[in-house]
Amino acid sequence: REVPNLVEELTHRESVSARTLEFIILTAARSGEARGACWSEINDGVWTVPASRMKRGIEHRVPLSYAAQAVIDRVRGLSEELVFPSVQMDGRGKSKPQSVMVFKSLLGRMERVGFTVHGFRSSFRDWASESARADHEVAEAALSHATGNEVERAYARSDLFERRIALMDSWA
């Protein structure tokens, strides 16, 4: 129930970490997936997270809601490669991904206690079931979770992308 107010507060903050957390919430992504997001992964309203950054090791397409696209528009131009770059550069002067600790610091500055970044995925899942009444498979696909037994997974080849578009727009 507190997520909408927190997101509203984030929109008024001027920092890359606020944009990253806002994007994490809007996409129901894991922190590392979003912190490592590259401009080359975003095309025509779809963010394609490579298998190498996914927990399951499988490429994941994320439909970007209008709100998620607005977030990335706010950070466009900060880095040629990374969507959400750290303020620190590597030894060659290239952008580095943000540290996982930026969110703890951000939530502390916002005086928000009891929140964890991963907890926003749980909030999304609860909302998808209770408020959106999304089918189990669609909500789990949005989180890139495996569902069903081995045989069911072998036959379930769709990532339910079209159905996830509407779900993510509603979540936004």
C-alpha positions in Angstrom: 0.0 0.0 0.0 2.9 2.3 0.5 4.5 1.8 -2.9 2.5 4.5 -4.8 3.5 7.1 -2.3 7.1 6.1 -2.4 7.1 6.2 -6.2 5.5 9.6 -6.1 8.3 10.8 -3.8 10.9 9.3 -6.0 9.7 11.2 -9.1 10.5 14.5 -7.3 14.1 13.5 -6.4 16.9 14.5 -8.7 19.4 11.6 -8.6 20.3 8.6 -10.8 19.7 6.3 -7.9 16.1 7.6 -7.6 15.6 7.0 -11.3 17.0 3.5 -11.0 14.8 2.6 -8.1 11.8 4.0 -9.8 12.6 1.9 -12.9 13.2 -1.2 -10.7 9.7 -0.8 -9.2 8.0 -0.1 -12.5 9.6 -3.1 -14.3 9.6 -5.5 -11.3 13.2 -6.1 -12.1 16.0 -7.3 -9.8 18.5 -4.7 -8.8 21.4 -6.1 -10.7 19.4 -6.3 -13.9 18.5 -2.6 -13.8 21.8 -1.4 -12.5 23.5 -3.0 -15.4 20.9 -1.9 -18.0 22.5 -0.8 -21.3 21.0 1.5 -23.9 21.6 -1.2 -26.5 19.1 -3.5 -24.6 16.2 -1.0 -25.0 14.4 -0.9 -28.3 10.8 0.1 -29.3 9.5 0.0 -25.8 11.1 -3.3 -24.9 14.0 -3.9 -22.6 15.7 -7.2 -23.4 17.8 -8.3 -20.4 20.6 -10.6 -21.6 20.8 -14.1 -20.1 24.1 -13.3 -18.5 22.4 -10.8 -16.1 19.4 -13.0 -15.4 19.2 -15.2 -12.3 17.8 -18.1 -14.4 20.3 -17.5 -17.2 17.5 -17.0 -19.7 17.0 -13.8 -21.8 14.0 -11.8 -20.4 11.9 -9.3 -22.4 10.4 -6.6 -20.3 7.6 -4.4 -21.8 8.2 -0.8 -20.8 5.2 1.0 -19.6 4.8 4.7 -20.5 6.0 5.5 -16.9 9.1 3.3 -17.3 9.9 4.9 -20.6 9.6 8.3 -19.0 12.1 7.3 -16.4 14.7 6.3 -18.9 14.0 9.5 -20.9 15.0 11.5 -17.7 18.5 9.8 -17.7 19.1 9.8 -21.4 22.5 11.3 -22.2 24.3 10.5 -18.9 26.2 7.7 -20.4 26.6 6.3 -23.9 26.5 2.7 -22.6 24.7 2.5 -19.2 21.2 3.6 -18.7 21.8 4.3 -14.9 25.5 5.0 -14.5 27.3 5.6 -11.3 28.8 9.0 -10.6 32.1 7.1 -10.4 34.1 6.2 -13.5 36.4 3.3 -14.0 40.2 3.6 -14.6 39.6 4.3 -18.3 37.0 7.1 -17.8 34.1 4.9 -18.7 30.8 4.8 -16.7 30.5 2.1 -14.0 27.2 0.5 -12.9 25.8 1.8 -9.6 26.6 -0.1 -6.4 23.8 -2.1 -4.8 24.3 0.2 -1.7 23.0 3.3 -3.5 19.4 2.2 -2.7 20.0 1.8 1.0 21.5 5.3 1.1 18.6 6.7 -1.0 15.9 5.1 1.2 17.8 6.4 4.3 17.8 10.0 2.9 14.1 9.6 2.2 13.7 8.4 5.8 11.9 5.3 4.6 12.4 2.3 6.9 11.2 -1.3 6.4 11.7 -1.2 2.6 14.1 -3.5 0.7 14.7 -3.2 -3.0 13.8 -6.9 -3.6 10.6 -6.4 -1.6 9.2 -4.3 -4.4 9.1 -7.5 -6.5 7.0 -9.1 -3.8 4.8 -6.0 -3.7 4.3 -6.3 -7.5 3.4 -10.0 -7.1 0.9 -9.4 -4.4 -0.7 -6.6 -6.4 -0.8 -8.7 -9.6 -2.8 -11.4 -7.7 -5.0 -9.3 -5.5 -5.7 -6.1 -7.5 -4.9 -6.9 -11.1 -6.2 -10.5 -10.8 -3.5 -11.5 -13.2 -3.2 -15.2 -14.1 -0.5 -16.9 -12.1 1.6 -17.7 -15.2 1.5 -14.1 -16.4 2.5 -12.6 -13.1 5.3 -15.2 -12.7 6.5 -14.5 -16.3 6.7 -10.8 -15.5 9.1 -11.7 -12.7 11.0 -14.2 -14.9 10.1 -17.0 -12.6 9.9 -20.6 -13.8 6.5 -22.2 -13.3 5.2 -25.7 -13.5 7.1 -28.9 -13.6 9.8 -29.9 -16.0 7.3 -31.3 -18.6 5.0 -28.3 -18.4 8.0 -26.0 -18.9 9.2 -28.0 -21.9 5.8 -27.3 -23.6 5.4 -23.7 -22.4 7.4 -21.8 -25.0 5.6 -18.4 -24.8 6.9 -15.7 -22.4 3.3 -14.3 -22.4 4.7 -11.0 -23.6 1.5 -9.5 -25.0 -0.4 -10.2 -21.8 2.4 -8.7 -19.8 2.2 -5.4 -21.7 -1.2 -4.7 -20.2 -0.2 -5.9 -16.8 2.9 -3.6 -16.6 0.9 -0.7 -18.0 -1.7 -1.3 -15.2 1.1 -1.6 -12.6 2.5 1.8 -13.7 
